[in-house]
Amino acid sequence: MNPVANRNDCPHRPPCPGCPRFGEADLDERTWARLREITREAGLPDPPIHQGAAGGHRHRARLAVRGKPQNPKIGLFQANSHRIVHIPHCSVHHPLINETSAEIREAIKESGVEPYADRPHRGVLRTLQLVVERSSNRIQVVLVGCGESPDVLGDLPGILERRLGDRLQGLFFNAQPERSNTILGPKMVRLMGEAAIRESLRGVQVFFPPGAFGQNHLPLFERAVDRIAELVPPNQTIAEYYCGVGSIGLSLLRDAKALRFNERSPDGLSGLELGLAERPDDERKRATILAGAASERLEGLVEADLVLVDPPRRGLDAPLTNALAESPPDRLIYLSCGLDSLVSDLRLLQQNRTLVLRGLEVFNFFPFTEHVETLVWLDRV
C-alpha cells in the first residue's frame, strides 16, 4: 500500500469509524480482486482507477449532535453504537465543514439548546447536514430537530446566522420527532438563504435542495460526469433512470435528440426542475420528466438508443433489469455505488447474451474505505 498520511495524523482514530483505512492510497485488496474478476471474465484489461484528493474532499457531511448544552459533541457514532466521537479536526472534511461545526457548537452553548439523547428520546438537536457550495465557498446547513417545528430550536437559528454571517448559503430545519435511526424526516423548512446549492458540472448549472441526494466528493464526481459524456454518442434518444437532480443528464441535453429523466424523490425532482429552467428553450423541449419509481416508468425505454442508470446501493429495480435484458438499448451505462448489487445486476443483464460488458472504470469517491464507485458500460450485440 502507498501511504498518504501517517495513521497518527488523525487525532480522532480510534475510536472514529469514518476512515477504516486511513492513510492508505490504494484500493482495498478484496475490492480490487473482485473488480479484476469482473474484467477478466469479460476479457477486459485491469480497470483504470480514478483518484482525487483525499484530504478535505468531503463537501457534504451528516454529523450527529450529542452531549450537554454546555459541552456538545458533534461527529460520528462509534461502530454499532450511539456513543458519539467528537471530530472537530476531521482531515477528510472540507475546511468549511469543520469551521461550521465549531460555530454550531458555540451556538448551542450560547442558546442552551439541548442535544438529543437516544435512550430516553429526549433533547432537541439530533443531526446536522452540512453541504459546501464550491463556487461561493458558502455552506448550506440543515438542523435536524426532535420536534415538528423550528420553534423547538429556540434562539439557535438566529445565533447561528449571526455567527456564520456571509459564510451561510442557506439554513433549514428538518423535523424528525420519531424514535428512529432515519436521519432526515419528511418535513423541511427553509429558515433563511437560498433554496438549493448551485453547482456547475460540465458548464451546466445543477441544483441540490437540502433533501436531495448529492455526491460528497464533487471534484472526482465531476470527472465521472465527464467520462460518461465521452461514452454517449451525439443525437441519441436517452433514458436516464435514478437521475436525481440531473447532475449527469442535464449536460447531455446539449447533444441529445431527446432525454427522458426518471426520478422518484420529490427533492430530486425539485432540483431537476430548477436545472431544466436554466437550460435554453430548445434543450428543455427535448427533455421529458418521468416521475415515480423506475419500475413504474418503463415507458422511458421505448425506442431509447442509450440508457443511463445511477441507482442507490441496492441496485436496479427488478422490472427495469428484466426489461433491459429482454429488449436492450444500443448502449447501457451504469454508475454503481454498490459492488454487490452491480455484480448481481451484471449477471442478470447479460443472461440473454444480448448485452456484453465493454468497459469498467473505478472512481475512488470514498478514500480510506472499502467502498468505490464503479462505471461500466454494456453494448447490444
Short mmCIF file of the C-alpha atoms (twelve columns), coordinates in Angstrom:
data_MODEL
# 
_entry.id   MODEL 
# 
loop_
_atom_site.group_PDB 
_atom_site.id 
_atom_site.type_symbol 
_atom_site.label_atom_id 
_atom_site.label_alt_id 
_atom_site.label_comp_id 
_atom_site.label_asym_id 
_atom_site.label_seq_id 
_atom_site.Cartn_x 
_atom_site.Cartn_y 
_atom_site.Cartn_z 
_atom_site.pdbx_PDB_model_num 
ATOM 1   C CA . MET A 1   0.000   0.000   0.000   1 
ATOM 2   C CA . ASN A 2   1.154   3.548   -0.720  1 
ATOM 3   C CA . PRO A 3   0.927   5.672   2.447   1 
ATOM 4   C CA . VAL A 4   -0.551  9.154   2.010   1 
ATOM 5   C CA . ALA A 5   -0.617  10.074  5.687   1 
ATOM 6   C CA . ASN A 6   0.667   8.623   8.880   1 
ATOM 7   C CA . ARG A 7   -2.073  6.862   10.836  1 
ATOM 8   C CA . ASN A 8   -1.215  9.060   13.824  1 
ATOM 9   C CA . ASP A 9   -2.021  12.198  11.797  1 
ATOM 10  C CA . CYS A 10  -5.731  11.804  12.572  1 
ATOM 11  C CA . PRO A 11  -6.435  12.829  16.181  1 
ATOM 12  C CA . HIS A 12  -9.812  11.041  16.152  1 
ATOM 13  C CA . ARG A 13  -8.672  7.479   15.338  1 
ATOM 14  C CA . PRO A 14  -9.554  5.428   17.186  1 
ATOM 15  C CA . PRO A 15  -12.469 5.403   18.017  1 
ATOM 16  C CA . CYS A 16  -13.844 7.311   14.972  1 
ATOM 17  C CA . PRO A 17  -15.014 4.717   12.403  1 
ATOM 18  C CA . GLY A 18  -15.189 7.086   9.436   1 
ATOM 19  C CA . CYS A 19  -11.889 6.139   7.738   1 
ATOM 20  C CA . PRO A 20  -11.140 2.470   8.491   1 
ATOM 21  C CA . ARG A 21  -8.221  2.538   6.012   1 
ATOM 22  C CA . PHE A 22  -6.877  5.972   6.917   1 
ATOM 23  C CA . GLY A 23  -3.531  6.687   5.258   1 
ATOM 24  C CA . GLU A 24  -3.829  4.020   2.540   1 
ATOM 25  C CA . ALA A 25  -3.987  5.301   -1.039  1 
ATOM 26  C CA . ASP A 26  -4.645  2.023   -2.880  1 
ATOM 27  C CA . LEU A 27  -7.966  0.253   -3.078  1 
ATOM 28  C CA . ASP A 28  -8.961  -2.332  -0.517  1 
ATOM 29  C CA . GLU A 29  -7.401  -5.632  -1.658  1 
ATOM 30  C CA . ARG A 30  -10.665 -7.576  -1.576  1 
ATOM 31  C CA . THR A 31  -12.473 -4.863  -3.549  1 
ATOM 32  C CA . TRP A 32  -9.682  -4.731  -6.127  1 
ATOM 33  C CA . ALA A 33  -9.742  -8.525  -6.508  1 
ATOM 34  C CA . ARG A 34  -13.489 -8.505  -7.174  1 
ATOM 35  C CA . LEU A 35  -13.174 -5.737  -9.754  1 
ATOM 36  C CA . ARG A 36  -10.386 -7.591  -11.559 1 
ATOM 37  C CA . GLU A 37  -12.500 -10.744 -11.556 1 
ATOM 38  C CA . ILE A 38  -15.304 -8.892  -13.364 1 
ATOM 39  C CA . THR A 39  -12.942 -7.591  -16.042 1 
ATOM 40  C CA . ARG A 40  -11.151 -10.932 -16.504 1 
ATOM 41  C CA . GLU A 41  -14.461 -12.740 -17.042 1 
ATOM 42  C CA . ALA A 42  -15.347 -10.143 -19.701 1 
ATOM 43  C CA . GLY A 43  -11.947 -10.371 -21.402 1 
ATOM 44  C CA . LEU A 44  -11.080 -6.801  -20.432 1 
ATOM 45  C CA . PRO A 45  -7.810  -5.398  -19.042 1 
ATOM 46  C CA . ASP A 46  -7.461  -4.417  -15.405 1 
ATOM 47  C CA . PRO A 47  -9.663  -1.371  -14.802 1 
ATOM 48  C CA . PRO A 48  -8.221  2.113   -14.530 1 
ATOM 49  C CA . ILE A 49  -8.643  3.800   -11.149 1 
ATOM 50  C CA . HIS A 50  -9.579  7.483   -10.958 1 
ATOM 51  C CA . GLN A 51  -8.302  9.110   -7.769  1 
ATOM 52  C CA . GLY A 52  -8.861  12.554  -6.343  1 
ATOM 53  C CA . ALA A 53  -7.693  14.472  -3.320  1 
ATOM 54  C CA . ALA A 54  -8.101  12.550  -0.081  1 
ATOM 55  C CA . GLY A 55  -7.671  15.415  2.355   1 
ATOM 56  C CA . GLY A 56  -10.548 17.891  2.517   1 
ATOM 57  C CA . HIS A 57  -12.503 16.064  -0.173  1 
ATOM 58  C CA . ARG A 58  -15.868 15.773  1.603   1 
ATOM 59  C CA . HIS A 59  -18.108 18.644  0.515   1 
ATOM 60  C CA . ARG A 60  -21.136 17.035  2.186   1 
ATOM 61  C CA . ALA A 61  -21.435 15.562  5.694   1 
ATOM 62  C CA . ARG A 62  -24.068 14.377  8.142   1 
ATOM 63  C CA . LEU A 63  -22.955 14.631  11.749  1 
ATOM 64  C CA . ALA A 64  -24.704 13.586  14.947  1 
ATOM 65  C CA . VAL A 65  -25.101 16.019  17.864  1 
ATOM 66  C CA . ARG A 66  -25.000 14.641  21.404  1 
ATOM 67  C CA . GLY A 67  -23.676 15.610  24.838  1 
ATOM 68  C CA . LYS A 68  -24.780 18.511  27.053  1 
ATOM 69  C CA . PRO A 69  -25.691 22.115  26.147  1 
ATOM 70  C CA . GLN A 70  -22.531 23.281  27.948  1 
ATOM 71  C CA . ASN A 71  -20.358 20.647  26.236  1 
ATOM 72  C CA . PRO A 72  -21.932 19.492  22.957  1 
ATOM 73  C CA . LYS A 73  -20.243 16.878  20.807  1 
ATOM 74  C CA . ILE A 74  -20.511 16.802  17.018  1 
ATOM 75  C CA . GLY A 75  -19.327 13.835  14.997  1 
ATOM 76  C CA . LEU A 76  -19.897 10.179  14.158  1 
ATOM 77  C CA . PHE A 77  -21.106 7.233   16.188  1 
ATOM 78  C CA . GLN A 78  -18.686 4.526   17.187  1 
ATOM 79  C CA . ALA A 79  -19.322 1.264   15.346  1 
ATOM 80  C CA . ASN A 80  -22.604 -0.436  16.296  1 
ATOM 81  C CA . SER A 81  -23.457 2.106   18.984  1 
ATOM 82  C CA . HIS A 82  -24.869 5.540   19.732  1 
ATOM 83  C CA . ARG A 83  -21.665 6.591   21.510  1 
ATOM 84  C CA . ILE A 84  -20.513 9.700   19.708  1 
ATOM 85  C CA . VAL A 85  -16.962 10.570  18.668  1 
ATOM 86  C CA . HIS A 86  -16.381 14.333  18.610  1 
ATOM 87  C CA . ILE A 87  -14.356 15.088  15.432  1 
ATOM 88  C CA . PRO A 88  -13.568 18.822  15.301  1 
ATOM 89  C CA . HIS A 89  -10.410 18.358  13.212  1 
ATOM 90  C CA . CYS A 90  -11.529 15.826  10.592  1 
ATOM 91  C CA . SER A 91  -8.934  15.808  7.804   1 
ATOM 92  C CA . VAL A 92  -11.274 14.488  5.093   1 
ATOM 93  C CA . HIS A 93  -13.891 17.215  5.634   1 
ATOM 94  C CA . HIS A 94  -13.757 20.381  3.578   1 
ATOM 95  C CA . PRO A 95  -12.352 23.016  5.976   1 
ATOM 96  C CA . LEU A 96  -15.637 24.940  5.928   1 
ATOM 97  C CA . ILE A 97  -17.439 21.909  7.371   1 
ATOM 98  C CA . ASN A 98  -15.073 21.857  10.335  1 
ATOM 99  C CA . GLU A 99  -15.415 25.641  10.746  1 
ATOM 100 C CA . THR A 100 -19.209 25.415  10.675  1 
ATOM 101 C CA . SER A 101 -19.272 22.549  13.170  1 
ATOM 102 C CA . ALA A 102 -17.233 24.688  15.564  1 
ATOM 103 C CA . GLU A 103 -19.609 27.647  15.134  1 
ATOM 104 C CA . ILE A 104 -22.644 25.423  15.725  1 
ATOM 105 C CA . ARG A 105 -21.044 24.050  18.870  1 
ATOM 106 C CA . GLU A 106 -20.602 27.579  20.226  1 
ATOM 107 C CA . ALA A 107 -24.153 28.500  19.161  1 
ATOM 108 C CA . ILE A 108 -25.501 25.504  21.105  1 
ATOM 109 C CA . LYS A 109 -23.666 26.682  24.222  1 
ATOM 110 C CA . GLU A 110 -24.962 30.232  23.772  1 
ATOM 111 C CA . SER A 111 -28.571 29.207  23.112  1 
ATOM 112 C CA . GLY A 112 -28.744 26.440  25.699  1 
ATOM 113 C CA . VAL A 113 -30.440 24.093  23.226  1 
ATOM 114 C CA . GLU A 114 -30.252 20.527  24.485  1 
ATOM 115 C CA . PRO A 115 -28.623 17.934  22.184  1 
ATOM 116 C CA . TYR A 116 -30.603 14.768  21.603  1 
ATOM 117 C CA . ALA A 117 -30.229 11.669  23.803  1 
ATOM 118 C CA . ASP A 118 -31.178 8.368   22.172  1 
ATOM 119 C CA . ARG A 119 -32.171 6.093   25.032  1 
ATOM 120 C CA . PRO A 120 -34.601 8.469   26.805  1 
ATOM 121 C CA . HIS A 121 -35.630 10.060  23.455  1 
ATOM 122 C CA . ARG A 122 -35.032 13.473  24.967  1 
ATOM 123 C CA . GLY A 123 -33.474 16.689  23.728  1 
ATOM 124 C CA . VAL A 124 -33.817 18.798  20.623  1 
ATOM 125 C CA . LEU A 125 -30.897 18.905  18.166  1 
ATOM 126 C CA . ARG A 126 -30.244 15.493  16.645  1 
ATOM 127 C CA . THR A 127 -28.176 15.818  13.470  1 
ATOM 128 C CA . LEU A 128 -26.501 18.327  11.158  1 
ATOM 129 C CA . GLN A 129 -26.341 18.149  7.388   1 
ATOM 130 C CA . LEU A 130 -23.603 20.424  6.026   1 
ATOM 131 C CA . VAL A 131 -23.011 20.992  2.304   1 
ATOM 132 C CA . VAL A 132 -20.380 23.276  0.791   1 
ATOM 133 C CA . GLU A 133 -21.159 25.288  -2.348  1 
ATOM 134 C CA . ARG A 134 -17.855 25.365  -4.219  1 
ATOM 135 C CA . SER A 135 -18.329 28.492  -6.319  1 
ATOM 136 C CA . SER A 136 -19.169 30.763  -3.380  1 
ATOM 137 C CA . ASN A 137 -17.373 28.881  -0.593  1 
ATOM 138 C CA . ARG A 138 -20.561 29.109  1.470   1 
ATOM 139 C CA . ILE A 139 -22.360 26.372  3.357   1 
ATOM 140 C CA . GLN A 140 -25.902 25.017  3.470   1 
ATOM 141 C CA . VAL A 141 -26.897 23.959  6.993   1 
ATOM 142 C CA . VAL A 142 -29.757 21.648  7.954   1 
ATOM 143 C CA . LEU A 143 -30.601 21.421  11.660  1 
ATOM 144 C CA . VAL A 144 -32.467 18.170  12.335  1 
ATOM 145 C CA . GLY A 145 -34.658 18.624  15.385  1 
ATOM 146 C CA . CYS A 146 -36.722 16.338  17.571  1 
ATOM 147 C CA . GLY A 147 -39.944 18.250  17.036  1 
ATOM 148 C CA . GLU A 148 -42.468 19.303  14.448  1 
ATOM 149 C CA . SER A 149 -41.486 22.952  14.035  1 
ATOM 150 C CA . PRO A 150 -38.376 25.172  14.189  1 
ATOM 151 C CA . ASP A 151 -39.660 26.618  17.471  1 
ATOM 152 C CA . VAL A 152 -38.032 23.707  19.318  1 
ATOM 153 C CA . LEU A 153 -34.621 25.162  18.426  1 
ATOM 154 C CA . GLY A 154 -35.246 28.362  20.363  1 
ATOM 155 C CA . ASP A 155 -32.658 31.055  19.602  1 
ATOM 156 C CA . LEU A 156 -30.216 28.668  17.932  1 
ATOM 157 C CA . PRO A 157 -31.000 29.569  14.267  1 
ATOM 158 C CA . GLY A 158 -30.633 33.307  14.871  1 
ATOM 159 C CA . ILE A 159 -27.409 32.856  16.806  1 
ATOM 160 C CA . LEU A 160 -26.014 30.605  14.106  1 
ATOM 161 C CA . GLU A 161 -26.952 33.049  11.349  1 
ATOM 162 C CA . ARG A 162 -25.103 35.774  13.215  1 
ATOM 163 C CA . ARG A 163 -22.019 33.641  13.839  1 
ATOM 164 C CA . LEU A 164 -21.709 32.342  10.272  1 
ATOM 165 C CA . GLY A 165 -22.591 35.600  8.518   1 
ATOM 166 C CA . ASP A 166 -21.641 35.613  4.835   1 
ATOM 167 C CA . ARG A 167 -20.458 32.010  5.032   1 
ATOM 168 C CA . LEU A 168 -24.074 30.812  5.314   1 
ATOM 169 C CA . GLN A 169 -25.662 29.859  1.969   1 
ATOM 170 C CA . GLY A 170 -28.936 28.527  3.386   1 
ATOM 171 C CA . LEU A 171 -30.338 27.462  6.751   1 
ATOM 172 C CA . PHE A 172 -33.056 24.804  7.146   1 
ATOM 173 C CA . PHE A 173 -34.951 22.983  9.879   1 
ATOM 174 C CA . ASN A 174 -35.806 19.322  9.362   1 
ATOM 175 C CA . ALA A 175 -38.455 17.752  11.593  1 
ATOM 176 C CA . GLN A 176 -37.567 14.268  12.859  1 
ATOM 177 C CA . PRO A 177 -39.562 13.677  16.056  1 
ATOM 178 C CA . GLU A 178 -39.648 9.876   15.754  1 
ATOM 179 C CA . ARG A 179 -37.650 7.389   17.789  1 
ATOM 180 C CA . SER A 180 -35.772 6.238   14.706  1 
ATOM 181 C CA . ASN A 181 -32.321 5.922   13.135  1 
ATOM 182 C CA . THR A 182 -33.636 7.603   9.983   1 
ATOM 183 C CA . ILE A 183 -31.660 10.829  9.740   1 
ATOM 184 C CA . LEU A 184 -33.996 13.163  7.832   1 
ATOM 185 C CA . GLY A 185 -37.716 13.397  8.356   1 
ATOM 186 C CA . PRO A 186 -40.128 14.295  5.526   1 
ATOM 187 C CA . LYS A 187 -40.673 17.932  6.606   1 
ATOM 188 C CA . MET A 188 -38.047 20.501  5.593   1 
ATOM 189 C CA . VAL A 189 -38.452 24.202  6.456   1 
ATOM 190 C CA . ARG A 190 -36.275 26.921  4.943   1 
ATOM 191 C CA . LEU A 191 -35.331 29.462  7.622   1 
ATOM 192 C CA . MET A 192 -33.155 31.771  5.523   1 
ATOM 193 C CA . GLY A 193 -30.956 31.935  2.452   1 
ATOM 194 C CA . GLU A 194 -31.195 30.122  -0.861  1 
ATOM 195 C CA . ALA A 195 -33.396 27.108  -1.582  1 
ATOM 196 C CA . ALA A 196 -30.672 24.949  -3.126  1 
ATOM 197 C CA . ILE A 197 -26.935 24.570  -3.549  1 
ATOM 198 C CA . ARG A 198 -25.852 25.601  -7.056  1 
ATOM 199 C CA . GLU A 199 -23.053 23.642  -8.738  1 
ATOM 200 C CA . SER A 200 -21.557 23.841  -12.224 1 
ATOM 201 C CA . LEU A 201 -20.959 20.420  -13.819 1 
ATOM 202 C CA . ARG A 202 -19.671 20.353  -17.399 1 
ATOM 203 C CA . GLY A 203 -20.683 24.000  -17.686 1 
ATOM 204 C CA . VAL A 204 -24.298 23.323  -16.676 1 
ATOM 205 C CA . GLN A 205 -25.981 24.655  -13.538 1 
ATOM 206 C CA . VAL A 206 -27.155 21.859  -11.237 1 
ATOM 207 C CA . PHE A 207 -29.254 22.489  -8.101  1 
ATOM 208 C CA . PHE A 208 -29.261 20.462  -4.870  1 
ATOM 209 C CA . PRO A 209 -32.137 21.162  -2.455  1 
ATOM 210 C CA . PRO A 210 -31.300 20.008  1.077   1 
ATOM 211 C CA . GLY A 211 -33.354 16.818  0.811   1 
ATOM 212 C CA . ALA A 212 -31.853 15.690  -2.496  1 
ATOM 213 C CA . PHE A 213 -29.051 13.178  -2.874  1 
ATOM 214 C CA . GLY A 214 -25.627 14.582  -3.690  1 
ATOM 215 C CA . GLN A 215 -22.142 13.123  -4.011  1 
ATOM 216 C CA . ASN A 216 -19.681 14.006  -1.254  1 
ATOM 217 C CA . HIS A 217 -16.539 14.033  -3.477  1 
ATOM 218 C CA . LEU A 218 -17.559 16.641  -6.037  1 
ATOM 219 C CA . PRO A 219 -14.244 17.113  -7.892  1 
ATOM 220 C CA . LEU A 220 -13.984 13.381  -8.594  1 
ATOM 221 C CA . PHE A 221 -17.700 13.094  -9.370  1 
ATOM 222 C CA . GLU A 222 -17.238 15.820  -11.970 1 
ATOM 223 C CA . ARG A 223 -14.558 13.668  -13.591 1 
ATOM 224 C CA . ALA A 224 -17.034 10.770  -13.696 1 
ATOM 225 C CA . VAL A 225 -19.627 13.007  -15.366 1 
ATOM 226 C CA . ASP A 226 -17.034 13.960  -17.984 1 
ATOM 227 C CA . ARG A 227 -16.184 10.307  -18.592 1 
ATOM 228 C CA . ILE A 228 -19.837 9.353   -19.012 1 
ATOM 229 C CA . ALA A 229 -20.294 12.145  -21.549 1 
ATOM 230 C CA . GLU A 230 -17.428 10.685  -23.582 1 
ATOM 231 C CA . LEU A 231 -19.340 7.382   -23.783 1 
ATOM 232 C CA . VAL A 232 -22.533 8.994   -25.152 1 
ATOM 233 C CA . PRO A 233 -22.691 9.441   -28.954 1 
ATOM 234 C CA . PRO A 234 -24.464 12.587  -30.234 1 
ATOM 235 C CA . ASN A 235 -28.082 12.697  -31.404 1 
ATOM 236 C CA . GLN A 236 -29.252 9.851   -29.156 1 
ATOM 237 C CA . THR A 237 -32.607 9.261   -27.538 1 
ATOM 238 C CA . ILE A 238 -31.526 8.769   -23.905 1 
ATOM 239 C CA . ALA A 239 -33.412 7.399   -20.911 1 
ATOM 240 C CA . GLU A 240 -31.826 8.213   -17.553 1 
ATOM 241 C CA . TYR A 241 -33.151 6.299   -14.545 1 
ATOM 242 C CA . TYR A 242 -32.493 7.344   -10.927 1 
ATOM 243 C CA . CYS A 243 -31.394 10.723  -12.291 1 
ATOM 244 C CA . GLY A 244 -31.643 12.649  -9.006  1 
ATOM 245 C CA . VAL A 245 -31.332 16.383  -9.664  1 
ATOM 246 C CA . GLY A 246 -29.932 15.740  -13.157 1 
ATOM 247 C CA . SER A 247 -26.270 16.070  -12.219 1 
ATOM 248 C CA . ILE A 248 -25.303 13.729  -15.073 1 
ATOM 249 C CA . GLY A 249 -28.063 14.099  -17.626 1 
ATOM 250 C CA . LEU A 250 -28.547 17.864  -17.760 1 
ATOM 251 C CA . SER A 251 -25.266 18.416  -19.603 1 
ATOM 252 C CA . LEU A 252 -26.091 15.614  -22.065 1 
ATOM 253 C CA . LEU A 253 -29.128 17.562  -23.295 1 
ATOM 254 C CA . ARG A 254 -26.885 19.732  -25.470 1 
ATOM 255 C CA . ASP A 255 -26.182 16.921  -27.932 1 
ATOM 256 C CA . ALA A 256 -29.130 14.589  -27.330 1 
ATOM 257 C CA . LYS A 257 -32.046 14.009  -29.655 1 
ATOM 258 C CA . ALA A 258 -34.264 13.524  -26.598 1 
ATOM 259 C CA . LEU A 259 -33.679 12.816  -22.921 1 
ATOM 260 C CA . ARG A 260 -36.153 11.184  -20.549 1 
ATOM 261 C CA . PHE A 261 -35.383 11.828  -16.872 1 
ATOM 262 C CA . ASN A 262 -36.725 9.392   -14.275 1 
ATOM 263 C CA . GLU A 263 -36.658 10.153  -10.531 1 
ATOM 264 C CA . ARG A 264 -38.956 9.348   -7.610  1 
ATOM 265 C CA . SER A 265 -37.650 11.690  -4.882  1 
ATOM 266 C CA . PRO A 266 -39.630 14.952  -4.608  1 
ATOM 267 C CA . ASP A 267 -36.446 16.805  -3.651  1 
ATOM 268 C CA . GLY A 268 -34.567 15.313  -6.584  1 
ATOM 269 C CA . LEU A 269 -37.390 16.315  -8.928  1 
ATOM 270 C CA . SER A 270 -37.402 19.830  -7.463  1 
ATOM 271 C CA . GLY A 271 -33.691 20.205  -8.146  1 
ATOM 272 C CA . LEU A 272 -34.117 18.781  -11.657 1 
ATOM 273 C CA . GLU A 273 -36.828 21.323  -12.464 1 
ATOM 274 C CA . LEU A 274 -34.571 24.146  -11.266 1 
ATOM 275 C CA . GLY A 275 -31.788 22.859  -13.512 1 
ATOM 276 C CA . LEU A 276 -34.045 22.496  -16.544 1 
ATOM 277 C CA . ALA A 277 -35.329 26.036  -16.047 1 
ATOM 278 C CA . GLU A 278 -31.745 27.251  -16.612 1 
ATOM 279 C CA . ARG A 279 -31.370 25.472  -19.945 1 
ATOM 280 C CA . PRO A 280 -32.166 27.035  -23.349 1 
ATOM 281 C CA . ASP A 281 -35.653 26.556  -24.783 1 
ATOM 282 C CA . ASP A 282 -34.530 24.055  -27.426 1 
ATOM 283 C CA . GLU A 283 -32.946 21.831  -24.766 1 
ATOM 284 C CA . ARG A 284 -35.995 21.969  -22.488 1 
ATOM 285 C CA . LYS A 285 -38.182 20.884  -25.399 1 
ATOM 286 C CA . ARG A 286 -36.070 17.737  -25.760 1 
ATOM 287 C CA . ALA A 287 -36.476 16.836  -22.072 1 
ATOM 288 C CA . THR A 288 -39.228 14.737  -20.516 1 
ATOM 289 C CA . ILE A 289 -39.644 14.028  -16.794 1 
ATOM 290 C CA . LEU A 290 -40.932 10.580  -15.801 1 
ATOM 291 C CA . ALA A 291 -41.685 10.984  -12.086 1 
ATOM 292 C CA . GLY A 292 -42.016 7.882   -9.947  1 
ATOM 293 C CA . ALA A 293 -40.260 4.612   -9.236  1 
ATOM 294 C CA . ALA A 294 -38.086 3.290   -12.054 1 
ATOM 295 C CA . SER A 295 -40.088 0.054   -12.082 1 
ATOM 296 C CA . GLU A 296 -43.265 2.034   -12.832 1 
ATOM 297 C CA . ARG A 297 -41.866 4.210   -15.655 1 
ATOM 298 C CA . LEU A 298 -40.559 1.614   -18.096 1 
ATOM 299 C CA . GLU A 299 -42.135 3.524   -20.994 1 
ATOM 300 C CA . GLY A 300 -38.942 5.563   -20.969 1 
ATOM 301 C CA . LEU A 301 -37.149 2.580   -22.539 1 
ATOM 302 C CA . VAL A 302 -39.285 2.573   -25.690 1 
ATOM 303 C CA . GLU A 303 -37.048 3.322   -28.702 1 
ATOM 304 C CA . ALA A 304 -34.280 4.617   -26.440 1 
ATOM 305 C CA . ASP A 305 -30.861 4.360   -28.089 1 
ATOM 306 C CA . LEU A 306 -28.988 4.671   -24.806 1 
ATOM 307 C CA . VAL A 307 -29.961 4.064   -21.182 1 
ATOM 308 C CA . LEU A 308 -28.093 5.599   -18.254 1 
ATOM 309 C CA . VAL A 309 -28.634 4.353   -14.692 1 
ATOM 310 C CA . ASP A 310 -27.227 5.575   -11.360 1 
ATOM 311 C CA . PRO A 311 -29.178 3.545   -8.779  1 
ATOM 312 C CA . PRO A 312 -28.882 3.516   -4.986  1 
ATOM 313 C CA . ARG A 313 -26.692 0.913   -3.314  1 
ATOM 314 C CA . ARG A 314 -29.311 -1.823  -3.608  1 
ATOM 315 C CA . GLY A 315 -29.003 -1.720  -7.414  1 
ATOM 316 C CA . LEU A 316 -31.587 -1.748  -10.181 1 
ATOM 317 C CA . ASP A 317 -35.280 -2.399  -9.622  1 
ATOM 318 C CA . ALA A 318 -36.041 -5.934  -10.852 1 
ATOM 319 C CA . PRO A 319 -38.602 -4.900  -13.523 1 
ATOM 320 C CA . LEU A 320 -36.080 -2.479  -15.033 1 
ATOM 321 C CA . THR A 321 -33.335 -5.117  -15.042 1 
ATOM 322 C CA . ASN A 322 -35.629 -7.614  -16.779 1 
ATOM 323 C CA . ALA A 323 -36.773 -5.075  -19.371 1 
ATOM 324 C CA . LEU A 324 -33.182 -4.107  -20.203 1 
ATOM 325 C CA . ALA A 325 -32.128 -7.756  -20.542 1 
ATOM 326 C CA . GLU A 326 -35.086 -8.655  -22.763 1 
ATOM 327 C CA . SER A 327 -35.011 -5.584  -25.013 1 
ATOM 328 C CA . PRO A 328 -31.625 -3.905  -24.606 1 
ATOM 329 C CA . PRO A 329 -30.685 -0.466  -25.942 1 
ATOM 330 C CA . ASP A 330 -27.634 0.024   -28.129 1 
ATOM 331 C CA . ARG A 331 -25.695 1.004   -25.005 1 
ATOM 332 C CA . LEU A 332 -26.305 0.837   -21.255 1 
ATOM 333 C CA . ILE A 333 -24.157 2.996   -18.967 1 
ATOM 334 C CA . TYR A 334 -24.293 2.051   -15.285 1 
ATOM 335 C CA . LEU A 335 -22.725 4.065   -12.455 1 
ATOM 336 C CA . SER A 336 -22.785 1.908   -9.324  1 
ATOM 337 C CA . CYS A 337 -22.115 2.699   -5.671  1 
ATOM 338 C CA . GLY A 338 -22.736 -0.905  -4.537  1 
ATOM 339 C CA . LEU A 339 -20.359 -3.586  -5.768  1 
ATOM 340 C CA . ASP A 340 -22.505 -6.497  -4.557  1 
ATOM 341 C CA . SER A 341 -25.575 -5.241  -6.409  1 
ATOM 342 C CA . LEU A 342 -23.513 -4.429  -9.520  1 
ATOM 343 C CA . VAL A 343 -22.184 -7.992  -9.728  1 
ATOM 344 C CA . SER A 344 -25.726 -9.347  -9.396  1 
ATOM 345 C CA . ASP A 345 -27.170 -6.896  -11.933 1 
ATOM 346 C CA . LEU A 346 -24.434 -7.606  -14.490 1 
ATOM 347 C CA . ARG A 347 -25.188 -11.314 -14.315 1 
ATOM 348 C CA . LEU A 348 -28.899 -10.704 -14.937 1 
ATOM 349 C CA . LEU A 349 -28.368 -8.093  -17.653 1 
ATOM 350 C CA . GLN A 350 -26.145 -10.450 -19.650 1 
ATOM 351 C CA . GLN A 351 -28.197 -13.604 -19.142 1 
ATOM 352 C CA . ASN A 352 -29.727 -13.452 -22.643 1 
ATOM 353 C CA . ARG A 353 -26.326 -12.758 -24.246 1 
ATOM 354 C CA . THR A 354 -27.686 -9.670  -25.988 1 
ATOM 355 C CA . LEU A 355 -25.769 -7.229  -23.759 1 
ATOM 356 C CA . VAL A 356 -21.993 -7.525  -23.387 1 
ATOM 357 C CA . LEU A 357 -19.756 -5.715  -20.918 1 
ATOM 358 C CA . ARG A 358 -17.394 -3.454  -22.883 1 
ATOM 359 C CA . GLY A 359 -15.705 -1.402  -20.184 1 
ATOM 360 C CA . LEU A 360 -15.218 -0.885  -16.451 1 
ATOM 361 C CA . GLU A 361 -13.554 2.007   -14.624 1 
ATOM 362 C CA . VAL A 362 -13.228 2.719   -10.914 1 
ATOM 363 C CA . PHE A 363 -13.734 6.037   -9.120  1 
ATOM 364 C CA . ASN A 364 -12.434 6.219   -5.562  1 
ATOM 365 C CA . PHE A 365 -15.148 8.525   -4.213  1 
ATOM 366 C CA . PHE A 366 -14.664 7.189   -0.681  1 
ATOM 367 C CA . PRO A 367 -10.939 7.366   0.179   1 
ATOM 368 C CA . PHE A 368 -9.774  5.310   3.173   1 
ATOM 369 C CA . THR A 369 -12.775 2.941   2.983   1 
ATOM 370 C CA . GLU A 370 -13.524 -0.295  1.127   1 
ATOM 371 C CA . HIS A 371 -16.241 1.397   -0.959  1 
ATOM 372 C CA . VAL A 372 -15.779 2.533   -4.555  1 
ATOM 373 C CA . GLU A 373 -17.972 3.875   -7.354  1 
ATOM 374 C CA . THR A 374 -17.841 1.710   -10.469 1 
ATOM 375 C CA . LEU A 375 -18.623 2.856   -14.001 1 
ATOM 376 C CA . VAL A 376 -19.489 0.135   -16.518 1 
ATOM 377 C CA . TRP A 377 -20.940 0.164   -19.988 1 
ATOM 378 C CA . LEU A 378 -22.549 -2.640  -21.955 1 
ATOM 379 C CA . ASP A 379 -23.356 -2.764  -25.678 1 
ATOM 380 C CA . ARG A 380 -26.004 -4.709  -27.547 1 
ATOM 381 C CA . VAL A 381 -24.725 -7.490  -29.784 1 
# 
